[in-house]
């Protein structure tokens, strides 16, 4: 989809909006040149009856150095949620 360069202030605000703090100040984040990478993934997944259903999800990853060389599963957000947030939602629904 797109790659969006972020200012240091935008990066720090994004982290705060997600409930995370940042140990970086704006000047350091500006120097590092963070980039928000967005991709639209379309895939088939079986429903409860085994019938494949096509779906699409927006995946986002913020790289502090503007590269995709060190992406870990926990750093990628799917539809605005981290893998931890998705697991917590599943657990809460099962209670």
C-alpha positions as semicolon CSV with decimal commas, in nm:
position;residue;x (nm);y (nm);z (nm)
1;X;0,000;0,000;0,000
2;X;0,220;0,283;0,122
3;X;0,521;0,393;0,322
4;X;0,465;0,702;0,536
5;X;0,766;0,890;0,677
6;X;0,699;1,003;1,036
7;X;0,840;1,298;1,223
8;X;0,979;1,237;1,569
9;X;0,668;1,398;1,719
10;X;0,437;1,175;1,513
11;X;0,627;0,862;1,616
12;X;0,615;0,952;1,986
13;X;0,244;1,045;1,967
14;X;0,166;0,714;1,794
15;X;0,341;0,524;2,074
16;X;0,150;0,722;2,338
17;X;-0,182;0,659;2,160
18;X;-0,107;0,286;2,180
19;X;-0,048;0,313;2,556
20;X;0,325;0,268;2,518
21;X;0,590;0,511;2,623
22;X;0,895;0,596;2,419
23;X;1,244;0,633;2,555
24;X;1,328;0,855;2,257
25;X;1,295;1,229;2,246
26;X;1,167;1,404;1,932
27;X;1,513;1,507;1,810
28;X;1,645;1,151;1,833
29;X;1,336;1,008;1,662
30;X;1,370;1,272;1,385
31;X;1,736;1,173;1,339
32;X;1,643;0,804;1,307
33;X;1,382;0,879;1,036
34;X;1,094;0,645;1,134
35;X;0,867;0,512;0,860
36;X;0,520;0,359;0,890
37;X;0,487;0,067;0,647
38;X;0,130;-0,032;0,554
39;X;0,033;-0,336;0,351
40;X;-0,304;-0,483;0,257
41;X;-0,299;-0,862;0,280
42;X;-0,575;-1,071;0,123
43;X;-0,603;-1,438;0,207
44;X;-0,841;-1,733;0,232
45;X;-0,915;-1,879;0,576
46;X;-1,162;-2,155;0,662
47;X;-1,468;-2,063;0,865
48;X;-1,616;-2,286;1,139
49;X;-1,760;-2,518;0,872
50;X;-1,434;-2,547;0,678
51;X;-1,549;-2,326;0,392
52;X;-1,272;-2,092;0,272
53;X;-1,361;-1,727;0,320
54;X;-1,159;-1,453;0,151
55;X;-1,068;-1,165;0,377
56;X;-0,830;-0,869;0,378
57;X;-0,645;-0,707;0,665
58;X;-0,432;-0,394;0,691
59;X;-0,093;-0,464;0,845
60;X;0,128;-0,187;0,985
61;X;0,485;-0,179;1,105
62;X;0,684;0,123;1,225
63;X;1,055;0,103;1,152
64;X;1,278;0,348;1,334
65;X;1,545;0,326;1,063
66;X;1,304;0,329;0,768
67;X;1,392;-0,027;0,664
68;X;1,213;-0,361;0,674
69;X;1,522;-0,554;0,782
70;X;1,425;-0,629;1,143
71;X;1,055;-0,707;1,157
72;X;0,935;-0,934;1,434
73;X;0,585;-1,077;1,466
74;X;0,516;-0,878;1,782
75;X;0,595;-0,548;1,609
76;X;0,337;-0,585;1,332
77;X;-0,016;-0,461;1,393
78;X;-0,313;-0,615;1,212
79;X;-0,614;-0,385;1,186
80;X;-0,458;-0,162;1,453
81;X;-0,390;-0,437;1,709
82;X;-0,071;-0,613;1,809
83;X;-0,057;-0,991;1,838
84;X;-0,081;-0,954;2,217
85;X;-0,396;-0,743;2,186
86;X;-0,553;-1,001;1,952
87;X;-0,475;-1,284;2,196
88;X;-0,616;-1,088;2,489
89;X;-0,937;-1,022;2,293
90;X;-0,974;-1,395;2,217
91;X;-0,920;-1,485;2,583
92;X;-1,176;-1,228;2,702
93;X;-1,435;-1,357;2,452
94;X;-1,387;-1,714;2,572
95;X;-1,459;-1,633;2,938
